[in-house]
Amino acid sequence: MQGLVPRPRFAEFLNRPWRKISRLRASSTPDYANQSRGVLPRFYSEALPPSKGSVVRVQGDEFWHMSKVLRMTISDRVELFNGRGGVVRCCIQKIDQTGLDVIALEEPQVFLPKGTQWHVFAAFGTLKGSRADWLVEKCTELGASSITPLLTERSPSISENRVDRLQRVILAAVKQCQRLHEMSMNPSTKIGSLLPIVAQSKLSFIAVAEATPLITTLTCSRVEASGLIIIGPEGDFTEKEVKMMTEAGATAVGLGPNRLRVETATMTLLATLMLWSDSQQQQDP
């Protein structure tokens, strides 16, 4: 599909080692939560200053936001993050018509992701209006590691211009909720391509009407480093599709007696699993 930034293959997410980025130093500070709730205005920059005293230039939408919307000026302090765990406090050094220069006030740091990395596969390609935007935005806020449009018999495509828009929605949501790691938007995939990923995953859940309730299933499940969340389209998966995924290793779970929209089911499953995995890890010695 055109318009997407190439990403690592899906299977690499399941056991991908998180390492320090570039020359930034990985932080040993245990208080990741505090670092992801910065007190300074935070802006995205693909490139961060490599060391204290070094300078990077900010242009484009972030420059517009800083200079025109917030009316920031020379000597104002900000935080820059790169969406891969890197963050650094900076000071605006220079402003001109095309951008601004910021100087690092400290050595930049990289923080590794914490908790289970949940990868969402949702058949939202046929959602109308702003519903797909809302789904992607809330997945970002809840901390999903990646989201993949799932192509099924009842949701066979997703438009390219919508994908470009969703990338912008993700970045805006990352900044709003102040997470340090950007949620990855993967190219759309068919169920046949998803099956090997399910087979490799130790923790994968598929929302299916009238299946065993999710909470009941979680009482005999254990937390893993990563997991898959699979949500069907309007009209649900076909019986054949459900059989293919459960035979590959996915666990069918129910989300209550009512029929849920795609975005509602996604939020219900993701929020519950995020809270469950977090509580389980808090209990571990």
C-alpha positions in Angstrom: 0.0 0.0 0.0 1.3 3.4 -0.9 1.8 6.2 1.6 3.1 4.0 4.5 6.5 4.2 6.2 8.1 0.8 6.0 8.0 -1.0 9.3 9.7 -4.2 10.6 7.8 -7.4 9.8 5.0 -8.1 12.2 6.6 -11.2 13.6 9.6 -9.1 14.8 7.4 -7.3 17.2 6.8 -10.4 19.2 10.3 -10.8 20.5 12.0 -7.6 19.4 14.7 -6.5 21.8 14.4 -2.8 22.8 17.8 -1.2 22.6 19.1 2.3 23.0 18.6 4.5 19.9 21.6 6.0 18.0 24.0 7.5 20.5 21.5 8.4 23.1 22.0 6.7 26.4 19.4 4.4 27.8 18.3 5.6 31.2 18.6 3.5 34.3 16.0 5.7 36.0 13.2 3.4 37.2 10.6 6.1 37.2 9.5 5.9 33.6 6.0 7.2 34.4 7.4 10.5 35.7 9.6 10.9 32.6 6.6 10.3 30.3 4.7 13.1 32.1 7.0 16.1 31.3 6.3 19.5 32.9 7.7 21.3 29.9 5.8 21.6 26.5 6.8 18.6 24.5 7.3 18.5 20.7 8.2 15.8 18.2 11.6 15.8 16.4 12.9 12.9 14.3 16.4 13.9 15.2 17.4 14.8 18.8 20.5 16.6 19.9 23.2 14.0 20.4 24.7 15.6 23.5 24.4 18.5 25.9 25.0 21.8 24.2 24.3 20.5 20.7 21.7 22.1 18.5 18.9 20.8 16.3 16.5 22.6 14.0 12.7 22.3 14.3 10.6 23.0 11.2 7.2 22.2 9.7 4.1 21.6 11.9 6.0 21.6 15.2 7.7 24.9 14.3 4.3 26.4 13.5 2.8 25.1 16.8 5.7 26.4 18.9 6.0 29.8 17.3 2.5 30.7 16.0 0.1 28.8 18.3 2.0 28.9 21.6 3.9 32.1 20.6 7.1 30.7 22.2 10.2 32.8 21.9 14.0 32.7 22.5 15.0 31.3 25.9 11.8 29.4 26.3 12.3 25.8 27.5 10.8 22.8 25.8 11.2 19.0 25.6 11.9 17.2 22.4 11.1 13.5 21.9 11.6 11.2 18.9 8.8 8.7 19.4 11.3 5.9 20.1 11.8 6.6 23.8 14.3 9.4 23.4 13.7 12.7 25.3 15.7 15.8 26.1 15.2 19.2 27.7 16.1 22.1 25.4 16.1 25.8 25.2 15.0 27.9 22.1 18.2 29.5 20.8 17.1 31.1 17.5 13.9 31.8 15.5 13.6 32.8 11.9 11.0 32.5 9.1 11.5 28.9 8.3 12.2 27.3 11.7 13.8 27.5 15.1 17.0 26.2 16.7 17.0 24.5 20.1 20.0 23.7 22.2 20.1 20.7 24.5 20.3 21.6 28.2 21.3 18.1 29.3 22.4 14.7 27.9 19.4 13.1 26.1 18.0 9.9 27.5 16.2 6.9 26.0 13.6 5.0 28.1 12.7 1.5 27.3 9.0 0.5 27.0 7.4 -1.0 30.1 4.8 -3.7 30.5 3.2 -5.9 27.9 3.5 -4.6 24.3 0.0 -5.0 22.9 -0.4 -5.2 19.1 -3.9 -4.5 17.8 -5.2 -6.0 14.6 -8.6 -4.4 13.9 -10.9 -4.6 10.8 -11.7 -0.9 10.8 -11.2 -0.1 7.1 -14.9 0.3 6.4 -15.7 2.6 9.3 -17.3 5.9 8.2 -16.7 9.4 9.3 -14.4 10.0 12.2 -14.9 6.6 13.8 -11.6 5.2 12.5 -9.8 8.3 13.8 -11.3 7.8 17.2 -10.3 4.2 17.3 -6.7 4.9 16.4 -6.5 7.9 18.8 -7.8 5.9 21.7 -5.4 2.9 21.0 -2.6 5.4 21.2 -3.8 6.9 24.4 -4.3 3.5 26.0 -0.7 2.5 25.2 -1.0 0.0 22.3 2.4 -0.7 20.7 1.1 -1.0 17.2 -2.1 -1.1 15.2 -2.7 -2.9 11.9 -5.8 -2.6 9.7 -7.1 -6.2 9.3 -8.6 -7.1 5.9 -11.4 -9.6 6.1 -14.2 -10.9 3.9 -16.4 -8.2 5.3 -13.8 -5.4 5.5 -11.7 -6.0 2.4 -9.8 -2.6 2.0 -8.7 0.7 3.5 -8.2 3.8 1.5 -4.7 5.3 1.2 -5.7 8.8 2.0 -7.2 7.6 5.3 -4.0 5.9 6.2 -2.1 9.1 5.8 -4.6 10.9 8.0 -4.4 8.2 10.7 -0.6 8.7 10.9 -1.3 12.3 11.7 -3.9 11.3 14.3 -1.4 9.0 16.0 1.3 11.7 16.3 -1.2 14.2 17.8 -2.4 11.6 20.3 1.2 10.7 21.3 1.9 14.3 22.1 -1.5 14.8 23.9 -1.1 11.8 26.2 2.7 12.3 26.6 3.8 8.8 25.8 7.5 8.5 24.8 7.0 5.7 22.2 5.0 6.4 19.2 2.4 3.7 18.2 3.3 2.0 15.0 0.8 2.1 12.1 1.5 -1.1 10.1 0.4 -1.8 6.5 -2.9 -3.6 6.2 -2.8 -7.4 6.3 -5.0 -10.3 5.5 -6.0 -13.0 7.9 -3.8 -15.5 6.0 -0.8 -13.4 6.8 -1.8 -13.0 10.4 -1.9 -16.7 11.1 1.9 -17.3 11.4 2.1 -14.3 13.8 -0.7 -15.8 16.0 1.1 -19.1 16.0 4.3 -17.5 17.3 2.5 -15.4 20.0 2.1 -16.8 23.5 -0.7 -14.4 24.2 -3.4 -13.6 21.6 -7.1 -12.8 22.0 -9.8 -12.6 19.4 -13.2 -11.1 20.2 -16.0 -13.5 19.4 -19.6 -13.2 20.3 -20.8 -15.7 22.9 -17.3 -16.9 23.6 -16.0 -17.4 27.2 -16.0 -14.0 29.0 -12.7 -12.3 28.8 -12.4 -11.9 32.6 -12.9 -15.6 33.1 -10.2 -16.4 30.5 -7.7 -14.1 32.2 -8.0 -16.0 35.5 -6.0 -18.8 33.9 -3.7 -16.7 31.7 -0.2 -15.4 32.4 1.4 -12.1 31.4 3.9 -12.2 28.5 6.2 -9.6 27.0 3.9 -9.0 24.1 0.4 -9.9 23.0 -2.1 -9.7 20.1 -5.6 -8.2 20.1 -7.8 -9.2 17.2 -11.1 -7.4 16.4 -13.4 -8.2 13.5 -15.4 -5.8 11.2 -19.0 -4.7 11.2 -20.9 -7.9 10.9 -18.1 -9.9 12.7 -15.7 -12.5 11.4 -17.0 -15.4 9.4 -17.1 -18.8 11.1 -14.2 -19.9 8.8 -12.1 -16.9 9.8 -12.6 -17.6 13.5 -11.8 -21.2 13.0 -8.6 -20.4 11.2 -7.4 -18.0 13.9 -8.3 -20.2 16.9 -6.6 -23.2 15.3 -3.5 -21.0 14.9 -3.6 -20.4 18.7 -5.7 -17.4 19.3 -8.0 -17.5 22.3 -11.7 -16.6 21.6 -13.1 -14.2 24.3 -16.5 -12.6 24.9 -17.0 -9.0 25.7 -20.5 -9.1 27.1 -24.0 -9.8 25.9 -24.5 -6.7 23.7 -23.3 -6.3 20.1 -20.4 -3.8 20.1 -19.1 -1.6 17.3 -15.6 -2.2 16.1 -14.2 0.7 18.0 -16.1 -0.1 21.2 -14.9 -3.7 21.1 -11.3 -2.6 20.5 -11.3 -0.2 23.4 -13.0 -2.7 25.7 -10.5 -5.4 25.0 -7.4 -3.2 25.0 -8.3 -1.3 28.1 -9.1 -4.5 30.1 -5.9 -6.2 28.9 -3.8 -3.2 29.7 -5.1 -3.0 33.2 -4.9 -6.7 33.7 -1.2 -7.0 32.5 -0.3 -3.9 34.6 -1.8 -5.3 37.7 -0.2 -8.7 37.2 3.3 -7.1 36.7 2.8 -5.0 39.9 2.2 -8.2 41.8 5.3 -9.9 40.5 8.2 -9.9 43.1 
